[in-house]
Amino acid sequence: MKDVDVLDDFDIEDYIRQDQMPHFLCPGCGHGIALRALMWAIHDLAIPKDKLAVVSGIGCSGRLSGYVDASTFHTTHGRPLAFATGLALARPDLHVIVISGDGDCLAIGGNHMIHSCRRNLNMTCMMLNNEIYGMTGGQVSPTTSSDRFTTTTPAGNTEPVFDACALAAAAGASFVGREVTLQILALRELLRDAIANDGFSFVEVISDCTEIYGRKNDLGASPEMMMSQKSSMRPFAYRNTVDVPFRPTGLKTGVLAKTDRPEYGKAYRAMTEKLRGKKGRG
Amino acid sequence: MSQRINLQGNHACALGAIRAGCRFFAGYPITPSSEVAESMARELPKVGGTFIQMEDEIASMAAVIGASMGGMKSMTATSGPGFSLKQENLGYACGAEIPCVIVNVMRGGPSTGMPTRPSQGDIMQARWGTHGDHPIIVLAPASAAEAFSETSRAVELSEQLRVPVVVLLDEAIGHLVETVDLDAIPETPEVWRKWAEGPKQDYEPYAVTDDMVPPMSRPGDGYRTHTTGLTHAPNGFPTQNPAIAEAALTRTTTKLDLHRERYESWRVRQCDDADLLIVAIGISARAAQAAVDDLRADGVKAGLFRPVTLWPFPEEALREVVASSGAKTVLVPEMNQGQLVLEVERVLKGSAGTVGLGRIDGEAITPDQIAGKAREILG
């Protein structure tokens, strides 16, 4: 936990729209912790709120953008990365953060997710993985663990899961990381490094849906869920190689991939400037 | 020096948009509209604009809205199946009132249909394609020159009224190459949406203003507003309060009624004494014009009413033309099984007999076909 100052001057209230409180998240939901870590990272990087754009999709994760005191865009289901792509290209002066969920990002938005990784446009996607469609009442998602009960897997989930970080790394995201909400300081540091990365950063946050997922699967209350998430993860020391085996359990946390690839916006603008220098051609 | 150039309808759309200040284009390849994207990919970098080919049609519509929310005039282009895919985010732009332009070059449908053949099967989809009540403007050019000027106008109207504008071409107009005199198209001052100004605490992104078009903010200008596809209160945040929801939806769906004089556009030809009026758009209007000339040469008093702004339909204008000419019959030739004719019937409410003429075989409707139908009606 190097160079993370726990006793700094960060105050979440400076970054949250007080008039939108109380928030609508259920008691025990991990999403609030993730939002706090994100705002803390923004604070660490001294990003002015007027230069911050938060884009979200649909679902429980999608509602978080409305709580941030920034320019915020609550878009359509699965499409926040595509909206953010237009915004980031039009406005390279902004810090663009996308908040998505496991259903939003990996199911309906899966195509936008892999192509955003490939393109490497400067933005950070924080995907909140609670293994369930919470807002619609608890249906199976692409990250629901095997045998788990949801409203659409009444006899237990028989589908395999996505390893979102392996997918992001394979698709070319220049920064990939994962953390659990219990480790808020590590999550803050991970998000800070992700936002600082010049390119597309993907951060998966292992969140918990206590009210629906926890209840349906007898996983205990939020503290029990968070502890079991932490104990099932394996901290990973990044060693300049991409080593993210496809497996549903025993996922690694920390920085999982980091590559030095050209940022797409800069590459496009360089081409534009080159073209504009050649008057009378084309 | 006169700038007379051979221009294809699709290329004209791209150049017209750029002339109106469009600087962002996101698209996805699809026949028969791909030339719009190709033209944009070539031309936008030269003027400091941005072109991106997205991973799919949905994403390109989303990126266009994202760029517009960032403060850039933006456009996409597509055809049938792609237009279907864009409806989801097009609805977002209607609801959140984000200016943007969508060129839809109609091909045979449904589904993959006849990709290289002309059609006018998306007339109703252009108006009602996305779910829920929503405002939208649809312009229907009938020549390469008009593809240029109408796409310019689409950019301007979307900015002025904070509404998505669809430029609806059929494949025949999209691929029609005509000599266009660019100098003859009047240079207009650049039009921008109204920007938010004044103190942050007083600004409401969806305030009810006299013109029903609220000023827009953008990231970086200090307002830090929220934009959502959920039904929202004047402050931009979601609401389920019945009175606020009704007021908000009523404003967006009626704002266009206040500005008819800004966007309504139609052309009449030989309508003053017409016994038979033809109502048509796009390539069907070109054929109808030739049919009118043919019928007039035979002494048949025919006239053409061509909506250039297709939606909202220029209903008052059509009623006046029918009333003043005394036309007994209105013939509506179109390349579908009868869509425009439904609107004409609705507008005329029986004040003249309405007859449809459809063609769905992938060929453009011909002057002979229209003139033949007219003679058949007149006996």
Chai-1 contact restraints between the chains, C-beta under 6 A:
chainA,res_idxA,chainB,res_idxB,connection_type,confidence,min_distance_angstrom,max_distance_angstrom,comment,restraint_id
A,D50,B,G220,contact,1.0,0.0,6.0,A-B,restraint_1
A,D50,B,G222,contact,1.0,0.0,6.0,A-B,restraint_2
A,A53,B,P219,contact,1.0,0.0,6.0,A-B,restraint_3
A,G66,B,H226,contact,1.0,0.0,6.0,A-B,restraint_4
A,D69,B,R224,contact,1.0,0.0,6.0,A-B,restraint_5
A,A70,B,R224,contact,1.0,0.0,6.0,A-B,restraint_6
A,S71,B,P219,contact,1.0,0.0,6.0,A-B,restraint_7
A,S71,B,R224,contact,1.0,0.0,6.0,A-B,restraint_8
A,T72,B,H226,contact,1.0,0.0,6.0,A-B,restraint_9
A,F73,B,T227,contact,1.0,0.0,6.0,A-B,restraint_10
A,H74,B,T228,contact,1.0,0.0,6.0,A-B,restraint_11
A,T76,B,E88,contact,1.0,0.0,6.0,A-B,restraint_12
A,T76,B,N89,contact,1.0,0.0,6.0,A-B,restraint_13
A,T76,B,Y92,contact,1.0,0.0,6.0,A-B,restraint_14
A,T76,B,G229,contact,1.0,0.0,6.0,A-B,restraint_15
A,R79,B,A62,contact,1.0,0.0,6.0,A-B,restraint_16
A,A82,B,A59,contact,1.0,0.0,6.0,A-B,restraint_17
A,A82,B,A62,contact,1.0,0.0,6.0,A-B,restraint_18
A,A82,B,A63,contact,1.0,0.0,6.0,A-B,restraint_19
A,F83,B,A62,contact,1.0,0.0,6.0,A-B,restraint_20
A,F83,B,G66,contact,1.0,0.0,6.0,A-B,restraint_21
A,T85,B,A63,contact,1.0,0.0,6.0,A-B,restraint_22
A,G86,B,A63,contact,1.0,0.0,6.0,A-B,restraint_23
A,G86,B,V64,contact,1.0,0.0,6.0,A-B,restraint_24
A,G86,B,G66,contact,1.0,0.0,6.0,A-B,restraint_25
A,G86,B,A67,contact,1.0,0.0,6.0,A-B,restraint_26
A,L87,B,G66,contact,1.0,0.0,6.0,A-B,restraint_27
A,L87,B,G70,contact,1.0,0.0,6.0,A-B,restraint_28
A,L89,B,T50,contact,1.0,0.0,6.0,A-B,restraint_29
A,A90,B,F24,contact,1.0,0.0,6.0,A-B,restraint_30
A,A90,B,A67,contact,1.0,0.0,6.0,A-B,restraint_31
A,A90,B,G70,contact,1.0,0.0,6.0,A-B,restraint_32
A,A90,B,M72,contact,1.0,0.0,6.0,A-B,restraint_33
A,R91,B,G70,contact,1.0,0.0,6.0,A-B,restraint_34
A,L94,B,P219,contact,1.0,0.0,6.0,A-B,restraint_35
A,N111,B,E55,contact,1.0,0.0,6.0,A-B,restraint_36
A,N111,B,D56,contact,1.0,0.0,6.0,A-B,restraint_37
A,H112,B,A59,contact,1.0,0.0,6.0,A-B,restraint_38
A,H115,B,E55,contact,1.0,0.0,6.0,A-B,restraint_39
A,T272,B,P45,contact,1.0,0.0,6.0,A-B,restraint_40
A,L275,B,P45,contact,1.0,0.0,6.0,A-B,restraint_41
